[in-house]
Amino acid sequence: MSDGDGAPEPEPAPPVPDAGSVPDRHDPFQALRHREFRSFLFGFQLLTIATQVQTAVLGWQVYALTGDPLSLGLVGLAEAVPFLALTLYGGHLADVRDRRRICILSQGMLTLTAVGLFALNLHGPVHSTLPLYAAQVLGGIARAFFRPANQALAADLVPREAYANASTWRSGLFHVAMVLGPAAGGLLIQTGYAVAYGVQAALMLLGSLFFFAVKSRPLPEVREAAGVAARLKEGIVFVFKEKVVLGALSLDLFAVLFGGAPALLPIFARDILNVGEVGYGWLRAAPALGSVVMSGTLAFLPPMQRAGRNLLVCVGLFGACWIAFALSRSYVLSLALLALSGAFDNVSVVLRSTLIQSFTPRELMGRVSAVNSFFIGSSNEVGAFESGVTARLLGTVASVFFGGVMTLVVVGMTAWRVPALRRLRQIR
């Protein structure tokens, strides 16, 4: 065809696709392309390795001194009480003070705690658990300020569209550290408690140096008229208004509260499976190993299309793994079940973290992260105490079996009471 003067008629331009219909190309390394986020991850991973070394060594040392399951529960309680008492205030500080500086100062306190444990064990065996519990109290105080600031700082280092990918990498490398830490702790116990705590202190000091490569970010504007109590209330009210976030946090709280059996692993290693210190280290590392595999899988997959359903199913399978672990008398089978429990738990960690970062305004991130930390602290540390008490009352195996069954009950109740979470599809 041509127009009136004989010139060829131009070809019609191809239609421009609607922007909403063009699928985004999934980039599994999206968050890692930000240099400061990489430094943040390295520092956090070293701190986690060091923390897990302490958890493994201190748990073994306490049970070796007492032979009492309740003493392992008290290890968790000693950390939980100061953590729960201070973490909401720590979230307030993370919204009004330099988050990077809070991370560095609280890491310094954790390093001093490790140095204290090293000095305590340097001149011979320790005969009392009281100084070990005191170290847990100091660690709980430091973590009450570190966790909210750390989670809020992580959200500052990547754009909002990279939150899901950043959460996946954080969870994956966190669980790599949780494999290396307990495994190293089991080996270091054989060299002596002083050496183990000395290595922990060195790792913590090295980890803190990476945070100096992260620049401080300007904080969101703060209403000067609002007092501390009012600002703390804002974070709590926000969580309780967002039913999907509240449902995910509650699911994690009660599921892990009843499934807090990792605190009892020294008993399984010494008295049930008879595998010694190295075997104990790998029992503690196995859940994290499963989490690493799951994190690597999630990083290379596009966002989940039925996130809520997957969350509920994975937490249910987490509980089922602990039921089977309680009945297992095979070391290999027990390792496999723990690894599977970690893989299923990792899905919960990634989805919960992504939900919080995606739904929360930046000016509330510190306080909402503190509420999240309050739930996590409750489930992990108070869960350890619950496991110690029920193991004293029911026996170790019955305690773990009961916890797994209660986890399944919690999943059913959450699916029934929070239909918005059950129907949640892709997190945007």
C-alpha positions in Angstrom: 0.0 0.0 0.0 1.1 3.6 -0.6 -0.2 7.1 0.0 -1.3 9.6 -2.7 2.3 10.9 -3.6 3.6 7.4 -4.2 5.7 7.2 -1.0 5.4 3.8 0.7 2.9 3.7 3.6 4.8 3.2 6.9 4.3 -0.1 8.6 2.2 0.1 11.7 4.2 0.2 14.9 4.0 -3.0 16.9 1.6 -2.7 19.9 3.3 -1.9 23.2 2.6 -4.5 25.8 0.8 -3.4 28.9 3.5 -2.9 31.6 1.4 -4.9 34.1 1.4 -7.9 31.8 5.2 -8.2 31.3 6.6 -10.7 33.7 9.6 -9.5 35.6 12.7 -11.6 35.0 13.7 -13.3 38.2 17.2 -12.3 39.4 18.4 -14.7 42.1 21.3 -12.3 43.0 19.2 -9.1 43.1 20.0 -8.3 46.7 23.7 -9.3 46.5 24.4 -6.7 43.9 24.3 -4.1 46.7 27.8 -3.9 48.3 26.8 -2.7 51.7 24.2 -5.5 52.0 27.0 -8.0 51.2 29.1 -6.6 54.1 26.1 -6.7 56.3 25.6 -10.4 55.5 29.2 -11.3 56.2 29.2 -9.6 59.6 25.9 -11.1 60.6 27.0 -14.6 59.5 30.1 -14.5 61.6 28.1 -13.3 64.6 25.7 -16.2 64.1 28.5 -18.8 63.8 29.9 -17.4 67.1 26.5 -17.4 68.8 25.8 -21.0 67.7 29.3 -22.1 69.0 28.3 -20.6 72.4 24.9 -22.2 72.4 26.3 -25.7 71.6 29.2 -25.5 74.0 27.3 -23.9 76.9 24.4 -26.4 76.6 26.8 -29.3 76.7 28.7 -27.8 79.6 25.5 -27.2 81.7 24.1 -30.7 81.1 27.5 -32.2 81.9 27.5 -30.4 85.2 23.9 -31.2 86.2 22.5 -34.1 84.2 19.1 -32.4 84.6 16.8 -31.6 81.7 15.4 -28.6 83.5 18.9 -27.0 83.6 18.8 -26.9 79.8 15.4 -25.1 80.0 16.9 -22.6 82.4 19.6 -21.8 79.9 16.8 -20.6 77.5 14.9 -18.8 80.3 18.0 -16.9 81.5 18.3 -15.3 78.0 14.6 -14.9 77.4 13.7 -12.9 80.5 16.0 -9.8 79.8 15.4 -10.2 76.1 11.6 -10.0 76.3 11.8 -7.2 78.9 13.9 -4.9 76.7 13.3 -5.8 73.1 10.4 -3.5 72.5 12.4 -0.6 73.8 15.3 -1.8 71.6 12.9 -1.5 68.6 12.0 2.1 69.7 15.7 3.0 69.7 16.2 1.4 66.2 13.6 4.0 64.9 15.2 7.0 66.6 18.9 6.3 66.8 21.6 5.2 64.3 20.8 1.5 63.6 24.3 0.7 62.5 25.8 2.1 65.7 23.3 0.1 67.8 24.4 -3.1 66.0 28.1 -2.4 66.6 27.6 -1.5 70.3 25.5 -4.6 71.0 27.9 -6.8 69.2 30.6 -5.4 71.4 28.7 -6.5 74.5 28.2 -10.0 73.0 32.0 -10.1 72.4 32.7 -9.1 76.0 30.4 -11.9 77.2 32.4 -14.4 75.1 35.6 -13.1 76.6 34.2 -13.5 80.1 33.3 -17.2 79.4 36.8 -17.7 78.0 38.4 -16.2 81.2 36.0 -18.2 83.4 37.2 -21.5 81.9 40.8 -20.6 81.4 42.1 -21.8 84.8 40.3 -25.1 85.2 36.9 -26.7 85.3 33.8 -24.7 86.3 31.8 -26.2 89.1 28.7 -24.0 89.2 26.1 -23.2 86.5 25.4 -19.7 87.9 28.1 -17.9 85.9 27.0 -19.7 82.7 23.4 -18.5 83.3 24.8 -15.0 84.0 26.4 -15.0 80.5 23.1 -15.9 79.0 21.4 -13.0 80.8 24.0 -10.5 79.4 23.6 -12.1 75.9 19.8 -11.6 76.2 20.3 -7.9 77.0 22.6 -7.4 74.0 20.3 -9.2 71.6 17.3 -7.2 72.8 18.9 -4.2 71.1 20.8 -6.0 68.3 17.9 -7.9 66.7 15.5 -5.0 66.0 18.3 -2.7 64.8 19.8 -5.5 62.6 16.4 -6.3 61.0 15.6 -2.7 60.4 19.1 -2.0 59.0 18.7 -4.9 56.6 15.6 -3.2 55.1 17.6 0.0 54.6 20.3 -1.6 52.5 18.2 -2.8 49.5 15.2 -1.4 47.6 11.8 -2.6 48.5 11.5 -4.7 45.3 14.5 -6.8 46.6 13.1 -7.5 50.0 12.0 -11.1 49.2 15.3 -11.9 47.6 17.2 -10.3 50.5 15.2 -12.3 53.0 16.0 -15.5 51.2 19.7 -14.8 51.2 19.7 -13.7 54.8 17.9 -16.8 55.8 20.2 -19.0 53.7 23.5 -17.6 55.0 22.1 -17.5 58.5 21.5 -21.2 58.3 24.9 -21.9 56.7 26.2 -20.3 59.9 23.9 -22.4 62.0 25.4 -25.5 60.3 29.0 -24.4 60.8 28.5 -23.0 64.4 27.1 -26.2 66.1 29.4 -28.5 64.1 32.4 -26.4 65.2 31.1 -26.3 68.7 30.9 -30.1 68.9 34.6 -30.3 67.7 35.8 -27.5 70.0 34.3 -29.1 73.1 37.0 -31.8 72.7 39.7 -29.2 72.8 38.4 -27.6 76.0 35.8 -25.1 77.0 38.4 -22.2 77.1 39.5 -22.8 73.6 35.9 -23.0 72.4 34.9 -19.7 74.0 38.1 -18.1 72.8 37.3 -19.0 69.2 33.8 -17.6 69.7 35.1 -14.3 70.9 37.5 -13.9 67.9 34.6 -14.6 65.5 32.4 -12.0 67.1 35.1 -9.4 67.0 35.8 -10.1 63.3 32.1 -10.0 62.5 31.7 -6.6 64.1 34.3 -5.2 61.7 32.1 -5.8 58.7 29.5 -3.4 60.1 32.0 -0.6 59.8 31.7 -1.0 56.0 28.0 -0.1 56.2 27.2 3.6 56.1 24.7 5.1 58.5 21.3 6.0 57.0 19.2 9.0 57.8 16.3 8.0 60.0 12.6 8.7 59.1 11.2 11.8 60.6 10.0 11.3 64.2 7.1 13.1 65.8 8.7 14.8 68.8 5.5 15.0 70.7 5.1 11.2 70.8 6.5 9.7 74.0 8.3 6.4 74.2 5.2 4.5 75.4 3.1 5.9 72.6 5.8 5.0 70.0 6.1 1.5 71.3 2.3 1.2 71.2 2.3 2.2 67.5 4.4 -0.9 66.5 2.2 -3.2 68.5 -1.0 -1.8 67.2 0.3 -2.0 63.6 1.0 -5.7 64.0 -2.4 -6.5 65.5 -4.1 -4.5 62.7 -2.3 -6.5 60.0 -4.1 -9.8 60.4 -1.9 -11.6 57.9 1.3 -10.5 59.7 -0.2 -11.3 63.1 -1.2 -14.7 61.9 2.3 -15.5 60.6 3.9 -14.3 63.8 1.5 -16.3 66.0 2.0 -19.4 64.0 5.8 -19.1 64.4 5.4 -18.3 68.1 3.3 -21.3 69.2 4.6 -23.8 66.7 8.3 -23.3 67.8 7.2 -22.7 71.4 6.0 -26.3 71.5 8.6 -27.5 69.1 11.5 -26.1 71.1 13.2 -29.5 71.3 16.6 -28.4 70.1 17.4 -27.5 73.7 17.1 -31.2 74.6 19.6 -32.4 72.0 22.4 -32.9 74.6 20.2 -35.5 76.2 19.5 -37.3 72.9 23.2 -37.3 72.1 24.5 -38.5 75.5 21.7 -40.8 76.7 19.5 -41.9 73.8 21.6 -42.0 70.6 25.0 -42.3 72.4 26.9 -40.3 69.8 29.1 -38.1 72.0 30.3 -34.5 71.4 30.9 -34.6 67.7 27.6 -36.4 67.1 25.9 -33.8 69.2 27.4 -31.0 67.1 25.9 -32.5 64.0 22.5 -33.0 65.6 22.4 -29.3 66.3 23.7 -28.5 62.8 21.3 -30.7 60.9 18.2 -28.4 61.0 20.3 -25.6 59.6 21.7 -27.8 56.9 18.2 -28.5 55.7 17.5 -24.8 55.8 20.5 -24.0 53.7 19.3 -26.4 51.0 15.8 -25.0 51.1 17.2 -21.4 50.9 19.2 -22.2 47.9 16.2 -23.7 46.3 14.0 -20.7 47.1 16.6 -18.2 45.9 16.4 -19.6 42.3 12.6 -19.9 42.2 10.2 -17.2 41.4 8.0 -15.9 44.3 5.5 -18.4 45.6 2.0 -18.2 44.1 0.2 -19.7 47.2 2.4 -18.4 50.0 -0.2 -18.7 52.8 -1.1 -22.3 52.1 2.6 -23.3 51.7 3.4 -21.6 55.0 0.8 -23.6 56.9 1.7 -26.9 55.2 5.5 -26.5 55.9 4.9 -25.7 59.6 2.7 -28.8 59.8 5.4 -30.9 58.3 7.9 -29.3 60.7 5.8 -30.6 63.6 5.5 -34.1 62.0 9.4 -34.3 61.8 9.7 -33.7 65.5 7.1 -36.4 66.2 9.2 -38.9 64.1 12.4 -37.7 65.7 11.1 -38.4 69.2 10.5 -42.1 68.2 13.7 -42.6 66.2 16.6 -44.6 67.7 18.8 -44.4 64.5 21.3 -41.6 64.4 21.2 -41.4 60.6 17.4 -41.2 60.6 17.4 -38.6 63.4 19.8 -36.5 61.4 17.6 -36.7 58.3 14.5 -35.8 60.2 16.2 -32.8 61.8 17.4 -31.7 58.4 13.9 -31.9 57.0 12.5 -30.0 59.9 15.0 -27.2 59.2 14.0 -27.1 55.5 10.3 -26.7 56.3 11.0 -24.1 59.0 13.1 -22.1 56.5 10.0 -21.5 54.4 8.3 -20.0 57.4 11.3 -17.8 58.1 11.5 -16.4 54.6 7.8 -15.8 54.2 7.5 -14.2 57.6 10.4 -11.9 57.0 9.2 -10.9 53.6 5.7 -10.2 55.0 7.0 -7.9 57.7 9.3 -5.9 55.3 6.7 -5.6 52.6 3.8 -4.6 54.8 5.7 -2.2 57.2 6.4 1.5 56.6 10.0 2.4 57.0 9.3 4.7 60.0 7.8 1.7 61.9 10.4 -0.9 60.8 12.4 -0.9 64.1 9.4 -1.2 66.3 7.7 -3.8 64.2 11.0 -5.7 64.0 11.1 -5.6 67.8 7.6 -7.1 68.0 8.8 -9.8 65.6 11.9 -10.3 67.8 9.6 -10.6 70.8 7.7 -13.4 69.1 10.9 -15.1 68.0 12.5 -14.7 71.4 9.4 -16.1 73.0 9.3 -19.1 70.7 13.0 -20.1 70.8 14.1 -19.2 74.3 10.9 -19.7 76.2 10.3 -22.8 74.1 13.6 -24.2 75.4 12.3 -23.6 79.0 9.0 -25.3 78.1 10.9 -28.3 76.7 13.1 -28.6 79.9 10.0 -28.5 82.1 8.0 -31.0 80.1 11.0 -33.3 79.9 11.3 -33.2 83.7 7.6 -34.0 84.0 6.9 -36.4 81.1 10.4 -37.6 80.1 12.5 -36.5 77.2 10.9 -38.6 74.4 7.4 -37.9 75.5 8.1 -34.2 75.8 9.3 -34.0 72.1 6.4 -36.1 70.9 3.9 -33.9 72.7 5.5 -30.7 71.2 5.2 -32.1 67.7 1.5 -32.9 68.2 0.8 -29.4 69.6 2.5 -27.9 66.6 0.0 -29.7 64.4 -2.8 -28.4 66.5 -1.5 -24.8 66.2 -1.4 -25.1 62.4 -5.0 -26.3 62.3 -6.2 -23.5 64.7 -4.3 -20.8 62.6 -5.8 -22.0 59.3 -9.2 -21.9 60.9 -8.9 -18.6 62.7 -6.9 -16.6 60.2 -8.5 -17.3 56.8 -6.7 -14.3 55.2 -3.4 -16.0 55.9 -4.6 -19.3 54.4 -5.8 -17.5 51.3 -2.7 -15.4 50.9 -1.1 -15.8 47.4 2.0 -14.0 46.1 3.5 -11.4 48.5 3.8 -8.1 46.8 
